[in-house]
Amino acid sequence: MAEWQRVCDDTAETHAERYDPDHDTALQHALRADRHRRDVAECAREAAHMAR
């Protein structure tokens, strides 16, 4: 609800004033997913290196 109120705030003059990446749940989810993919890829590289 707070996120909706912040995004739909009519008192903000520009979208930039309303947008806060820390409260953008879709962005935060995408960043976490990207970090997870990188961690998995790093673990796979290490496992491949150790297997040699």
C-alpha positions in Angstrom: 0.0 0.0 0.0 2.8 2.4 0.9 4.5 1.7 -2.5 1.3 2.4 -4.3 0.7 5.7 -2.5 4.3 6.8 -3.1 4.1 6.0 -6.9 0.7 7.6 -7.3 1.6 10.7 -5.2 0.0 13.6 -7.0 2.1 16.1 -5.1 5.3 15.1 -6.8 6.0 17.2 -9.8 8.0 14.7 -11.7 8.2 10.9 -11.9 11.8 11.1 -10.6 10.6 12.5 -7.3 8.2 9.6 -7.0 10.5 6.8 -8.1 12.7 5.3 -5.4 14.8 2.2 -6.5 15.0 1.0 -2.9 11.2 0.6 -2.9 11.0 -0.9 -6.5 10.2 -4.5 -5.6 10.5 -5.6 -9.2 13.9 -4.0 -9.5 15.1 -5.5 -6.2 13.9 -9.0 -7.2 15.7 -8.7 -10.6 18.9 -7.6 -8.9 18.7 -10.5 -6.4 18.1 -12.9 -9.2 21.1 -11.6 -11.2 23.3 -11.9 -8.1 22.1 -15.4 -7.6 22.9 -16.3 -11.2 26.4 -14.9 -10.9 27.0 -16.8 -7.6 25.8 -20.0 -9.2 28.0 -19.4 -12.2 31.0 -18.7 -10.0 30.4 -21.9 -8.0 30.2 -23.9 -11.2 33.5 -22.4 -12.4 35.2 -23.2 -9.1 33.8 -26.8 -9.2 35.0 -27.2 -12.8 38.4 -25.9 -11.9 38.6 -28.3 -8.9 37.5 -31.2 -11.0 40.5 -30.8 -13.3 
